[in-house]
């Protein structure tokens, strides 16, 4: 899967692309944008520019022409994977060959003059729970002697989320209301959440489809992963504590899920597929339908993750966002392929544009937690900001940013763009 488009010394004629932190020519993510005064169209980010792919359609493979005229990526990701590989190769050729500059330049738009849009029409959204350190940290708050439930190491745990409230990075987060009942409260009350939290996740966009009652063998699961994004599954912890038993997350999580706008394709991520960390001694082996030698050897991803926080006071003072956490995608106990295979193992039909969240990706050490609930030990250990402000959970005016970068020795690192949100007061 690694080819000439991953050559770390490849250079583009697009100004600034070669030194761009996220979008050098080795990346070529896909998304949907509209230029000033224009309508939505499919594009590729290169440096600080967006290419209108419909504008350069005559220079691209015929197999993708129809899909590139659409305002969402679903038709493109419904095509066989070979079509997207051919598109990537053609774009790479256009952007590295100076002779193509005159033909492509009229279809370049400065990023700061464009508006991004949700890349897919999302039919379904499922959130998993594959970050074992997060599961252990959360479990230890309530079950210190037995933080992981018995099924965790046997089955990729997940729940069906709310697709209608998945929104693009930058969408304001209005503090949600819900039923809250403290341990000493005689009865629940309806009020704005007091324990608003973030969750550091990655999202996998589905490609292709399987018919109802058909499964997806694990050896073919990566064929169904079109690309990845950053995902923040905002959570109201006090609402969740009251409502989640016995059926799990509901209103505590369906008020907003933020995703980064660009889809970093599976093809772009090929050099960053690494061995899945070995299970701890004594852990059960996955059942046969979840086990694949190739997935063990290259089912994880070398992606570094960060969370940064800036309060309103920090921004007004011109201070840089504070680093809250640094984690890594290899901290997932189950692979993306195992998530896809398990999801379809009962015959569930997955469609192009469906979204799968990984669940919170926390690391094994202090400073790598993927939520404030872990960082502050459920509010018992507040975080002090550079202004002297203290945080147990998110306050109105707080701005949160998730960042991800795929990094591996011998290859050009690529990024995802930021996933951001600012907390607004309850309405």
DRENVOKOL-633595 format. One record per residue (C-alpha): x, y, z; residue number from 1; residue in one letter. Coordinates in Angstrom, 1 decimal. Example, Ala and Ser with C-alpha at 12.3 -4.5 7.8 and 13.67 -1.06 7.14 Angstrom:
2
pt c1 12.3, c2 -4.5, c3 7.8, k 1, r a
pt c1 13.7, c2 -1.1, c3 7.1, k 2, r s
***
This chain:
427
pt c1 0.0, c2 0.0, c3 0.0, k 1, r x
pt c1 3.0, c2 2.3, c3 0.3, k 2, r x
pt c1 3.9, c2 3.9, c3 -3.0, k 3, r x
pt c1 5.4, c2 6.9, c3 -4.7, k 4, r x
pt c1 2.9, c2 9.3, c3 -3.2, k 5, r x
pt c1 4.4, c2 8.7, c3 0.2, k 6, r x
pt c1 7.9, c2 9.6, c3 -0.9, k 7, r x
pt c1 9.2, c2 11.9, c3 1.9, k 8, r x
pt c1 11.3, c2 14.0, c3 -0.5, k 9, r x
pt c1 8.4, c2 14.7, c3 -2.9, k 10, r x
pt c1 7.8, c2 18.4, c3 -3.4, k 11, r x
pt c1 4.8, c2 20.4, c3 -4.7, k 12, r x
pt c1 4.8, c2 23.6, c3 -6.7, k 13, r x
pt c1 2.0, c2 25.0, c3 -4.5, k 14, r x
pt c1 3.5, c2 27.8, c3 -2.4, k 15, r x
pt c1 4.0, c2 26.8, c3 1.2, k 16, r x
pt c1 2.9, c2 23.2, c3 0.8, k 17, r x
pt c1 6.2, c2 21.6, c3 1.4, k 18, r x
pt c1 6.6, c2 23.1, c3 4.9, k 19, r x
pt c1 2.9, c2 22.9, c3 5.9, k 20, r x
pt c1 2.5, c2 21.0, c3 9.2, k 21, r x
pt c1 -0.7, c2 19.2, c3 8.2, k 22, r x
pt c1 -1.2, c2 19.2, c3 4.4, k 23, r x
pt c1 1.9, c2 18.5, c3 2.4, k 24, r x
pt c1 1.5, c2 16.7, c3 -0.9, k 25, r x
pt c1 2.0, c2 13.3, c3 0.9, k 26, r x
pt c1 -1.4, c2 13.9, c3 2.6, k 27, r x
pt c1 -4.1, c2 15.0, c3 0.1, k 28, r x
pt c1 -7.1, c2 14.8, c3 2.4, k 29, r x
pt c1 -10.6, c2 15.0, c3 1.0, k 30, r x
pt c1 -13.4, c2 17.3, c3 2.2, k 31, r x
pt c1 -16.2, c2 19.6, c3 1.2, k 32, r x
pt c1 -15.9, c2 23.4, c3 1.0, k 33, r x
pt c1 -17.3, c2 26.4, c3 -0.6, k 34, r x
pt c1 -15.3, c2 29.4, c3 -1.8, k 35, r x
pt c1 -16.4, c2 32.9, c3 -1.1, k 36, r x
pt c1 -19.8, c2 33.3, c3 -2.9, k 37, r x
pt c1 -19.7, c2 29.8, c3 -4.2, k 38, r x
pt c1 -21.6, c2 26.5, c3 -3.5, k 39, r x
pt c1 -20.4, c2 23.4, c3 -1.8, k 40, r x
pt c1 -17.9, c2 21.2, c3 -3.7, k 41, r x
pt c1 -15.4, c2 18.4, c3 -3.1, k 42, r x
pt c1 -11.8, c2 19.5, c3 -2.5, k 43, r x
pt c1 -8.4, c2 18.6, c3 -1.4, k 44, r x
pt c1 -6.2, c2 20.5, c3 1.0, k 45, r x
pt c1 -2.7, c2 21.3, c3 -0.1, k 46, r x
pt c1 -0.8, c2 23.6, c3 2.2, k 47, r x
pt c1 -2.9, c2 26.7, c3 2.8, k 48, r x
pt c1 -5.0, c2 26.1, c3 -0.4, k 49, r x
pt c1 -8.0, c2 24.1, c3 -1.4, k 50, r x
pt c1 -8.3, c2 22.5, c3 -4.9, k 51, r x
pt c1 -11.8, c2 22.5, c3 -6.4, k 52, r x
pt c1 -11.7, c2 18.9, c3 -7.8, k 53, r x
pt c1 -14.7, c2 19.5, c3 -10.1, k 54, r x
pt c1 -12.7, c2 22.2, c3 -11.8, k 55, r x
pt c1 -9.9, c2 19.8, c3 -12.6, k 56, r x
pt c1 -12.1, c2 16.8, c3 -13.4, k 57, r x
pt c1 -10.8, c2 16.5, c3 -17.0, k 58, r x
pt c1 -7.3, c2 15.8, c3 -15.6, k 59, r x
pt c1 -8.6, c2 13.1, c3 -13.2, k 60, r x
pt c1 -9.6, c2 9.5, c3 -13.8, k 61, r x
pt c1 -13.0, c2 9.0, c3 -15.5, k 62, r x
pt c1 -14.1, c2 6.6, c3 -12.8, k 63, r x
pt c1 -14.5, c2 9.5, c3 -10.3, k 64, r x
pt c1 -16.0, c2 12.2, c3 -12.5, k 65, r x
pt c1 -19.6, c2 11.7, c3 -11.5, k 66, r x
pt c1 -18.8, c2 11.4, c3 -7.8, k 67, r x
pt c1 -16.8, c2 14.7, c3 -7.9, k 68, r x
pt c1 -19.9, c2 16.7, c3 -9.0, k 69, r x
pt c1 -21.7, c2 15.9, c3 -5.7, k 70, r x
pt c1 -21.8, c2 18.2, c3 -2.6, k 71, r x
pt c1 -20.8, c2 15.3, c3 -0.2, k 72, r x
pt c1 -18.3, c2 12.5, c3 -0.3, k 73, r x
pt c1 -20.7, c2 9.6, c3 0.0, k 74, r x
pt c1 -20.8, c2 8.8, c3 -3.7, k 75, r x
pt c1 -17.0, c2 8.9, c3 -4.0, k 76, r x
pt c1 -16.5, c2 6.6, c3 -1.0, k 77, r x
pt c1 -19.1, c2 4.3, c3 -2.4, k 78, r x
pt c1 -16.8, c2 3.5, c3 -5.3, k 79, r x
pt c1 -14.3, c2 0.7, c3 -5.2, k 80, r x
pt c1 -11.1, c2 1.6, c3 -3.3, k 81, r x
pt c1 -9.1, c2 1.4, c3 -6.6, k 82, r x
pt c1 -11.0, c2 4.5, c3 -7.8, k 83, r x
pt c1 -9.8, c2 6.6, c3 -4.8, k 84, r x
pt c1 -6.2, c2 5.3, c3 -5.2, k 85, r x
pt c1 -6.3, c2 6.4, c3 -8.9, k 86, r x
pt c1 -7.6, c2 9.8, c3 -7.8, k 87, r x
pt c1 -4.8, c2 10.1, c3 -5.2, k 88, r x
pt c1 -2.2, c2 9.2, c3 -7.8, k 89, r x
pt c1 -3.6, c2 11.7, c3 -10.3, k 90, r x
pt c1 -3.7, c2 14.5, c3 -7.8, k 91, r x
pt c1 -0.2, c2 13.8, c3 -6.7, k 92, r x
pt c1 1.0, c2 14.0, c3 -10.3, k 93, r x
pt c1 -0.8, c2 17.3, c3 -10.9, k 94, r x
pt c1 0.6, c2 18.9, c3 -7.7, k 95, r x
pt c1 4.2, c2 17.7, c3 -8.2, k 96, r x
pt c1 4.6, c2 18.4, c3 -11.9, k 97, r x
pt c1 5.4, c2 22.1, c3 -12.6, k 98, r x
pt c1 4.0, c2 21.6, c3 -16.1, k 99, r x
pt c1 0.5, c2 21.2, c3 -14.7, k 100, r x
pt c1 0.6, c2 24.4, c3 -12.8, k 101, r x
pt c1 -1.2, c2 26.6, c3 -15.4, k 102, r x
pt c1 -4.0, c2 24.1, c3 -15.6, k 103, r x
pt c1 -4.5, c2 23.7, c3 -11.9, k 104, r x
pt c1 -3.8, c2 27.2, c3 -10.4, k 105, r x
pt c1 -7.2, c2 28.7, c3 -11.5, k 106, r x
pt c1 -8.9, c2 26.1, c3 -9.3, k 107, r x
pt c1 -6.9, c2 26.8, c3 -6.2, k 108, r x
pt c1 -8.7, c2 28.8, c3 -3.4, k 109, r x
pt c1 -7.0, c2 30.3, c3 -0.4, k 110, r x
pt c1 -8.1, c2 28.3, c3 2.7, k 111, r x
pt c1 -8.8, c2 31.4, c3 4.8, k 112, r x
pt c1 -11.4, c2 32.6, c3 2.1, k 113, r x
pt c1 -13.3, c2 29.3, c3 2.2, k 114, r x
pt c1 -16.0, c2 27.7, c3 4.3, k 115, r x
pt c1 -15.8, c2 24.0, c3 5.3, k 116, r x
pt c1 -18.8, c2 21.7, c3 5.4, k 117, r x
pt c1 -19.6, c2 18.3, c3 7.0, k 118, r x
pt c1 -17.9, c2 16.0, c3 4.5, k 119, r x
pt c1 -20.6, c2 13.3, c3 4.4, k 120, r x
pt c1 -24.3, c2 12.8, c3 4.8, k 121, r x
pt c1 -24.1, c2 10.7, c3 7.9, k 122, r x
pt c1 -26.6, c2 7.9, c3 8.0, k 123, r x
pt c1 -25.4, c2 6.3, c3 11.2, k 124, r x
pt c1 -23.0, c2 7.0, c3 14.0, k 125, r x
pt c1 -21.6, c2 4.5, c3 16.4, k 126, r x
pt c1 -19.2, c2 5.2, c3 19.3, k 127, r x
pt c1 -16.9, c2 2.5, c3 20.6, k 128, r x
pt c1 -15.0, c2 2.2, c3 23.8, k 129, r x
pt c1 -11.7, c2 0.8, c3 22.7, k 130, r x
pt c1 -9.3, c2 3.0, c3 24.7, k 131, r x
pt c1 -8.4, c2 0.6, c3 27.5, k 132, r x
pt c1 -6.6, c2 3.2, c3 29.7, k 133, r x
pt c1 -9.7, c2 5.4, c3 29.6, k 134, r x
pt c1 -11.9, c2 2.5, c3 30.4, k 135, r x
pt c1 -9.6, c2 1.6, c3 33.3, k 136, r x
pt c1 -9.3, c2 5.1, c3 34.6, k 137, r x
pt c1 -13.1, c2 5.7, c3 34.5, k 138, r x
pt c1 -13.8, c2 2.2, c3 36.0, k 139, r x
pt c1 -11.3, c2 2.8, c3 38.9, k 140, r x
pt c1 -13.3, c2 5.9, c3 40.0, k 141, r x
pt c1 -16.3, c2 3.8, c3 40.7, k 142, r x
pt c1 -15.0, c2 0.2, c3 40.9, k 143, r x
pt c1 -11.4, c2 0.5, c3 42.3, k 144, r x
pt c1 -11.1, c2 -3.2, c3 42.8, k 145, r x
pt c1 -12.5, c2 -4.2, c3 39.4, k 146, r x
pt c1 -12.3, c2 -1.3, c3 37.0, k 147, r x
pt c1 -12.9, c2 -3.3, c3 33.8, k 148, r x
pt c1 -16.1, c2 -5.2, c3 33.3, k 149, r x
pt c1 -15.7, c2 -8.9, c3 32.4, k 150, r x
pt c1 -16.6, c2 -8.5, c3 28.7, k 151, r x
pt c1 -14.1, c2 -5.7, c3 27.9, k 152, r x
pt c1 -11.2, c2 -7.8, c3 26.7, k 153, r x
pt c1 -13.5, c2 -10.2, c3 24.8, k 154, r x
pt c1 -15.6, c2 -7.8, c3 22.7, k 155, r x
pt c1 -15.2, c2 -4.3, c3 21.3, k 156, r x
pt c1 -17.8, c2 -2.4, c3 23.3, k 157, r x
pt c1 -19.9, c2 0.3, c3 21.5, k 158, r x
pt c1 -23.2, c2 2.1, c3 21.4, k 159, r x
pt c1 -25.3, c2 3.8, c3 18.7, k 160, r x
pt c1 -25.0, c2 7.5, c3 18.9, k 161, r x
pt c1 -27.0, c2 10.3, c3 17.3, k 162, r x
pt c1 -26.0, c2 11.1, c3 13.7, k 163, r x
pt c1 -28.1, c2 14.3, c3 13.5, k 164, r x
pt c1 -26.0, c2 16.1, c3 16.1, k 165, r x
pt c1 -22.6, c2 15.4, c3 14.5, k 166, r x
pt c1 -21.3, c2 18.8, c3 13.5, k 167, r x
pt c1 -18.2, c2 20.3, c3 12.0, k 168, r x
pt c1 -15.3, c2 21.5, c3 14.1, k 169, r x
pt c1 -16.0, c2 25.1, c3 15.2, k 170, r x
pt c1 -19.7, c2 24.6, c3 15.8, k 171, r x
pt c1 -20.4, c2 26.3, c3 19.2, k 172, r x
pt c1 -21.2, c2 24.0, c3 22.1, k 173, r x
pt c1 -24.3, c2 25.3, c3 23.9, k 174, r x
pt c1 -24.2, c2 23.9, c3 27.4, k 175, r x
pt c1 -26.8, c2 21.2, c3 27.5, k 176, r x
pt c1 -29.5, c2 20.7, c3 30.1, k 177, r x
pt c1 -30.7, c2 17.4, c3 31.6, k 178, r x
pt c1 -31.8, c2 15.6, c3 34.6, k 179, r x
pt c1 -29.2, c2 15.6, c3 37.4, k 180, r x
pt c1 -29.2, c2 13.9, c3 40.7, k 181, r x
pt c1 -26.3, c2 14.0, c3 43.1, k 182, r x
pt c1 -25.7, c2 11.2, c3 45.5, k 183, r x
pt c1 -27.2, c2 13.2, c3 48.4, k 184, r x
pt c1 -30.0, c2 14.8, c3 46.4, k 185, r x
pt c1 -33.5, c2 13.6, c3 47.4, k 186, r x
pt c1 -34.8, c2 13.9, c3 43.8, k 187, r x
pt c1 -33.5, c2 14.7, c3 40.4, k 188, r x
pt c1 -33.6, c2 18.2, c3 39.0, k 189, r x
pt c1 -33.6, c2 19.6, c3 35.4, k 190, r x
pt c1 -30.7, c2 22.0, c3 35.0, k 191, r x
pt c1 -27.7, c2 22.9, c3 32.8, k 192, r x
pt c1 -24.9, c2 20.4, c3 33.2, k 193, r x
pt c1 -22.2, c2 21.3, c3 35.8, k 194, r x
pt c1 -19.8, c2 18.6, c3 34.6, k 195, r x
pt c1 -19.3, c2 19.3, c3 30.9, k 196, r x
pt c1 -16.4, c2 17.3, c3 29.5, k 197, r x
pt c1 -14.6, c2 16.5, c3 26.3, k 198, r x
pt c1 -13.5, c2 13.1, c3 24.9, k 199, r x
pt c1 -10.4, c2 12.8, c3 22.7, k 200, r x
pt c1 -11.3, c2 10.4, c3 19.9, k 201, r x
pt c1 -10.7, c2 9.5, c3 16.3, k 202, r x
pt c1 -13.5, c2 8.9, c3 13.8, k 203, r x
pt c1 -13.4, c2 6.4, c3 11.0, k 204, r x
pt c1 -15.5, c2 7.1, c3 7.9, k 205, r x
pt c1 -16.9, c2 4.1, c3 6.2, k 206, r x
pt c1 -16.4, c2 3.3, c3 2.5, k 207, r x
pt c1 -18.5, c2 1.0, c3 0.4, k 208, r x
pt c1 -21.4, c2 -1.0, c3 1.9, k 209, r x
pt c1 -22.5, c2 -4.5, c3 2.9, k 210, r x
pt c1 -26.0, c2 -5.8, c3 2.5, k 211, r x
pt c1 -28.1, c2 -6.4, c3 5.6, k 212, r x
pt c1 -27.3, c2 -9.9, c3 7.0, k 213, r x
pt c1 -23.8, c2 -9.9, c3 5.4, k 214, r x
pt c1 -20.7, c2 -9.6, c3 7.6, k 215, r x
pt c1 -17.3, c2 -8.1, c3 7.0, k 216, r x
pt c1 -14.4, c2 -10.5, c3 7.4, k 217, r x
pt c1 -11.6, c2 -9.0, c3 9.3, k 218, r x
pt c1 -9.1, c2 -9.5, c3 6.5, k 219, r x
pt c1 -11.3, c2 -7.2, c3 4.4, k 220, r x
pt c1 -12.2, c2 -4.7, c3 7.1, k 221, r x
pt c1 -9.6, c2 -2.1, c3 6.0, k 222, r x
pt c1 -11.2, c2 -2.0, c3 2.6, k 223, r x
pt c1 -14.2, c2 -0.5, c3 4.4, k 224, r x
pt c1 -12.2, c2 2.2, c3 6.2, k 225, r x
pt c1 -12.3, c2 5.2, c3 3.8, k 226, r x
pt c1 -10.4, c2 7.6, c3 6.1, k 227, r x
pt c1 -10.1, c2 9.1, c3 9.5, k 228, r x
pt c1 -10.8, c2 12.4, c3 11.3, k 229, r x
pt c1 -10.6, c2 13.8, c3 14.8, k 230, r x
pt c1 -13.7, c2 13.4, c3 16.9, k 231, r x
pt c1 -14.8, c2 15.0, c3 20.2, k 232, r x
pt c1 -17.8, c2 13.3, c3 21.8, k 233, r x
pt c1 -18.7, c2 16.0, c3 24.3, k 234, r x
pt c1 -20.2, c2 14.6, c3 27.5, k 235, r x
pt c1 -22.4, c2 15.8, c3 30.4, k 236, r x
pt c1 -21.0, c2 13.6, c3 33.1, k 237, r x
pt c1 -23.6, c2 14.5, c3 35.8, k 238, r x
pt c1 -26.5, c2 13.8, c3 33.3, k 239, r x
pt c1 -24.7, c2 10.6, c3 32.3, k 240, r x
pt c1 -24.3, c2 9.4, c3 35.9, k 241, r x
pt c1 -28.1, c2 9.5, c3 36.5, k 242, r x
pt c1 -29.4, c2 8.2, c3 33.2, k 243, r x
pt c1 -26.9, c2 5.6, c3 31.9, k 244, r x
pt c1 -28.1, c2 2.6, c3 33.9, k 245, r x
pt c1 -29.3, c2 0.2, c3 32.6, k 246, r x
pt c1 -29.2, c2 1.2, c3 28.9, k 247, r x
pt c1 -26.1, c2 3.4, c3 28.6, k 248, r x
pt c1 -25.4, c2 6.8, c3 27.0, k 249, r x
pt c1 -28.4, c2 8.9, c3 25.9, k 250, r x
pt c1 -28.9, c2 12.7, c3 26.5, k 251, r x
pt c1 -25.5, c2 13.0, c3 28.1, k 252, r x
pt c1 -23.8, c2 12.6, c3 24.7, k 253, r x
pt c1 -26.2, c2 13.3, c3 21.9, k 254, r x
pt c1 -26.3, c2 17.1, c3 22.1, k 255, r x
pt c1 -23.1, c2 17.6, c3 20.0, k 256, r x
pt c1 -20.3, c2 15.5, c3 18.5, k 257, r x
pt c1 -17.6, c2 17.5, c3 16.8, k 258, r x
pt c1 -15.5, c2 16.2, c3 13.9, k 259, r x
pt c1 -12.6, c2 17.7, c3 12.0, k 260, r x
pt c1 -13.5, c2 18.7, c3 8.4, k 261, r x
pt c1 -10.8, c2 16.8, c3 6.4, k 262, r x
pt c1 -10.9, c2 13.1, c3 5.8, k 263, r x
pt c1 -7.3, c2 11.8, c3 5.9, k 264, r x
pt c1 -7.7, c2 8.8, c3 3.6, k 265, r x
pt c1 -6.7, c2 5.2, c3 4.4, k 266, r x
pt c1 -4.3, c2 5.5, c3 1.4, k 267, r x
pt c1 -2.5, c2 8.5, c3 3.0, k 268, r x
pt c1 -2.2, c2 6.6, c3 6.3, k 269, r x
pt c1 -0.6, c2 3.5, c3 4.8, k 270, r x
pt c1 3.0, c2 4.4, c3 6.0, k 271, r x
pt c1 1.7, c2 4.9, c3 9.5, k 272, r x
pt c1 0.1, c2 1.5, c3 10.0, k 273, r x
pt c1 2.1, c2 -0.3, c3 12.7, k 274, r x
pt c1 1.9, c2 -3.4, c3 14.8, k 275, r x
pt c1 -1.0, c2 -3.6, c3 17.3, k 276, r x
pt c1 0.6, c2 -3.6, c3 20.8, k 277, r x
pt c1 0.7, c2 -7.1, c3 22.3, k 278, r x
pt c1 -2.0, c2 -7.9, c3 24.9, k 279, r x
pt c1 -0.9, c2 -8.2, c3 28.5, k 280, r x
pt c1 0.0, c2 -11.6, c3 29.8, k 281, r x
pt c1 -3.1, c2 -13.5, c3 30.9, k 282, r x
pt c1 -5.5, c2 -11.5, c3 28.6, k 283, r x
pt c1 -7.8, c2 -13.7, c3 26.4, k 284, r x
pt c1 -7.0, c2 -14.0, c3 22.7, k 285, r x
pt c1 -9.6, c2 -12.5, c3 20.4, k 286, r x
pt c1 -12.2, c2 -14.9, c3 19.1, k 287, r x
pt c1 -11.4, c2 -16.2, c3 15.6, k 288, r x
pt c1 -13.6, c2 -13.8, c3 13.7, k 289, r x
pt c1 -11.7, c2 -10.9, c3 15.3, k 290, r x
pt c1 -8.2, c2 -12.3, c3 14.8, k 291, r x
pt c1 -6.0, c2 -11.7, c3 11.7, k 292, r x
pt c1 -2.2, c2 -12.0, c3 11.5, k 293, r x
pt c1 -2.1, c2 -9.0, c3 9.1, k 294, r x
pt c1 -4.1, c2 -6.9, c3 11.5, k 295, r x
pt c1 -1.8, c2 -7.8, c3 14.4, k 296, r x
pt c1 1.2, c2 -6.7, c3 12.3, k 297, r x
pt c1 -0.3, c2 -3.5, c3 10.9, k 298, r x
pt c1 -3.7, c2 -2.8, c3 12.5, k 299, r x
pt c1 -2.6, c2 0.1, c3 14.7, k 300, r x
pt c1 -1.8, c2 3.7, c3 13.7, k 301, r x
pt c1 1.2, c2 5.9, c3 14.6, k 302, r x
pt c1 -0.8, c2 9.0, c3 15.3, k 303, r x
pt c1 0.1, c2 11.4, c3 18.1, k 304, r x
pt c1 -2.8, c2 13.2, c3 19.8, k 305, r x
pt c1 -3.1, c2 16.4, c3 21.8, k 306, r x
pt c1 -5.7, c2 18.4, c3 23.7, k 307, r x
pt c1 -5.4, c2 22.1, c3 24.4, k 308, r x
pt c1 -7.6, c2 24.4, c3 26.4, k 309, r x
pt c1 -7.9, c2 28.2, c3 26.4, k 310, r x
pt c1 -10.3, c2 30.0, c3 28.7, k 311, r x
pt c1 -11.9, c2 33.2, c3 27.7, k 312, r x
pt c1 -9.6, c2 35.1, c3 30.0, k 313, r x
pt c1 -6.5, c2 33.4, c3 28.4, k 314, r x
pt c1 -7.7, c2 34.4, c3 25.0, k 315, r x
pt c1 -8.4, c2 38.0, c3 26.0, k 316, r x
pt c1 -4.9, c2 38.2, c3 27.5, k 317, r x
pt c1 -3.4, c2 36.8, c3 24.2, k 318, r x
pt c1 -2.1, c2 33.6, c3 25.9, k 319, r x
pt c1 -1.5, c2 30.4, c3 24.0, k 320, r x
pt c1 -3.8, c2 27.5, c3 24.8, k 321, r x
pt c1 -2.6, c2 25.2, c3 27.6, k 322, r x
pt c1 -1.6, c2 21.7, c3 26.8, k 323, r x
pt c1 -4.0, c2 19.4, c3 28.7, k 324, r x
pt c1 -3.1, c2 16.0, c3 27.4, k 325, r x
pt c1 -0.8, c2 14.1, c3 25.0, k 326, r x
pt c1 -1.9, c2 10.6, c3 23.9, k 327, r x
pt c1 -1.3, c2 8.2, c3 21.1, k 328, r x
pt c1 -3.6, c2 6.1, c3 18.8, k 329, r x
pt c1 -1.7, c2 2.9, c3 19.6, k 330, r x
pt c1 -3.3, c2 3.1, c3 23.1, k 331, r x
pt c1 -6.4, c2 1.5, c3 21.6, k 332, r x
pt c1 -7.0, c2 -2.1, c3 22.9, k 333, r x
pt c1 -9.0, c2 -3.0, c3 19.7, k 334, r x
pt c1 -8.1, c2 -2.1, c3 16.2, k 335, r x
pt c1 -10.2, c2 -0.2, c3 13.7, k 336, r x
pt c1 -10.5, c2 -3.4, c3 11.7, k 337, r x
pt c1 -11.8, c2 -5.3, c3 14.7, k 338, r x
pt c1 -14.3, c2 -2.5, c3 15.3, k 339, r x
pt c1 -15.6, c2 -2.7, c3 11.7, k 340, r x
pt c1 -15.8, c2 -6.5, c3 11.7, k 341, r x
pt c1 -17.5, c2 -6.7, c3 15.1, k 342, r x
pt c1 -20.0, c2 -4.0, c3 14.1, k 343, r x
pt c1 -21.1, c2 -6.1, c3 11.0, k 344, r x
pt c1 -20.6, c2 -9.5, c3 12.6, k 345, r x
pt c1 -24.3, c2 -9.8, c3 13.3, k 346, r x
pt c1 -25.3, c2 -8.8, c3 9.8, k 347, r x
pt c1 -25.5, c2 -5.0, c3 10.5, k 348, r x
pt c1 -25.3, c2 -3.1, c3 7.2, k 349, r x
pt c1 -22.6, c2 -0.4, c3 7.2, k 350, r x
pt c1 -22.9, c2 2.3, c3 4.4, k 351, r x
pt c1 -20.6, c2 4.8, c3 2.8, k 352, r x
pt c1 -20.4, c2 7.8, c3 5.1, k 353, r x
pt c1 -21.3, c2 6.0, c3 8.3, k 354, r x
pt c1 -19.1, c2 7.2, c3 11.2, k 355, r x
pt c1 -17.4, c2 5.1, c3 13.8, k 356, r x
pt c1 -15.9, c2 6.7, c3 16.9, k 357, r x
pt c1 -13.0, c2 5.0, c3 18.7, k 358, r x
pt c1 -14.0, c2 6.1, c3 22.1, k 359, r x
pt c1 -11.7, c2 8.1, c3 24.3, k 360, r x
pt c1 -8.0, c2 7.5, c3 23.6, k 361, r x
pt c1 -6.1, c2 7.9, c3 26.9, k 362, r x
pt c1 -2.6, c2 6.8, c3 27.4, k 363, r x
pt c1 -1.1, c2 4.8, c3 30.3, k 364, r x
pt c1 0.6, c2 7.7, c3 32.2, k 365, r x
pt c1 -0.3, c2 10.9, c3 33.9, k 366, r x
pt c1 -0.7, c2 13.7, c3 31.3, k 367, r x
pt c1 -2.1, c2 11.3, c3 28.6, k 368, r x
pt c1 -5.7, c2 11.2, c3 29.8, k 369, r x
pt c1 -8.3, c2 11.9, c3 27.1, k 370, r x
pt c1 -11.0, c2 13.6, c3 29.3, k 371, r x
pt c1 -11.3, c2 16.0, c3 32.2, k 372, r x
pt c1 -13.1, c2 13.4, c3 34.2, k 373, r x
pt c1 -9.8, c2 11.4, c3 34.2, k 374, r x
pt c1 -7.5, c2 14.4, c3 34.5, k 375, r x
pt c1 -9.2, c2 15.8, c3 37.5, k 376, r x
pt c1 -10.3, c2 12.5, c3 39.0, k 377, r x
pt c1 -13.9, c2 13.3, c3 38.7, k 378, r x
pt c1 -13.4, c2 16.9, c3 39.9, k 379, r x
pt c1 -11.3, c2 16.0, c3 43.0, k 380, r x
pt c1 -8.0, c2 17.4, c3 41.6, k 381, r x
pt c1 -8.6, c2 20.6, c3 39.7, k 382, r x
pt c1 -6.4, c2 21.8, c3 36.9, k 383, r x
pt c1 -4.8, c2 25.3, c3 37.3, k 384, r x
pt c1 -4.6, c2 27.4, c3 34.1, k 385, r x
pt c1 -1.9, c2 30.0, c3 33.4, k 386, r x
pt c1 -4.3, c2 32.7, c3 34.5, k 387, r x
pt c1 -4.7, c2 31.1, c3 37.9, k 388, r x
pt c1 -8.2, c2 29.9, c3 37.0, k 389, r x
pt c1 -9.1, c2 26.4, c3 38.1, k 390, r x
pt c1 -11.0, c2 23.8, c3 36.2, k 391, r x
pt c1 -12.6, c2 20.5, c3 37.2, k 392, r x
pt c1 -14.9, c2 20.5, c3 34.1, k 393, r x
pt c1 -15.4, c2 22.9, c3 31.2, k 394, r x
pt c1 -16.8, c2 26.4, c3 31.9, k 395, r x
pt c1 -18.6, c2 28.8, c3 29.6, k 396, r x
pt c1 -16.2, c2 30.5, c3 27.3, k 397, r x
pt c1 -13.6, c2 27.7, c3 27.3, k 398, r x
pt c1 -12.2, c2 26.8, c3 23.9, k 399, r x
pt c1 -11.0, c2 23.3, c3 23.4, k 400, r x
pt c1 -8.8, c2 22.0, c3 20.5, k 401, r x
pt c1 -7.9, c2 18.5, c3 19.5, k 402, r x
pt c1 -4.8, c2 18.0, c3 17.3, k 403, r x
pt c1 -3.5, c2 14.8, c3 15.6, k 404, r x
pt c1 -0.4, c2 14.1, c3 13.5, k 405, r x
pt c1 0.7, c2 10.8, c3 11.9, k 406, r x
pt c1 4.4, c2 10.4, c3 12.5, k 407, r x
pt c1 6.8, c2 7.6, c3 11.6, k 408, r x
pt c1 10.5, c2 7.6, c3 11.0, k 409, r x
pt c1 11.4, c2 7.6, c3 7.3, k 410, r x
pt c1 8.1, c2 9.3, c3 6.2, k 411, r x
pt c1 6.8, c2 12.8, c3 5.9, k 412, r x
pt c1 4.4, c2 13.5, c3 8.8, k 413, r x
pt c1 0.9, c2 14.5, c3 8.0, k 414, r x
pt c1 -1.9, c2 16.1, c3 10.1, k 415, r x
pt c1 -5.6, c2 16.2, c3 10.4, k 416, r x
pt c1 -6.3, c2 19.9, c3 11.0, k 417, r x
pt c1 -7.8, c2 20.9, c3 14.3, k 418, r x
pt c1 -11.1, c2 19.9, c3 15.9, k 419, r x
pt c1 -12.3, c2 22.9, c3 18.0, k 420, r x
pt c1 -15.3, c2 24.0, c3 20.0, k 421, r x
pt c1 -16.1, c2 26.9, c3 22.3, k 422, r x
pt c1 -18.6, c2 26.5, c3 25.2, k 423, r x
pt c1 -21.5, c2 28.9, c3 25.2, k 424, r x
pt c1 -24.0, c2 29.4, c3 28.1, k 425, r x
pt c1 -27.1, c2 27.2, c3 28.3, k 426, r x
pt c1 -30.2, c2 28.6, c3 26.6, k 427, r x
***
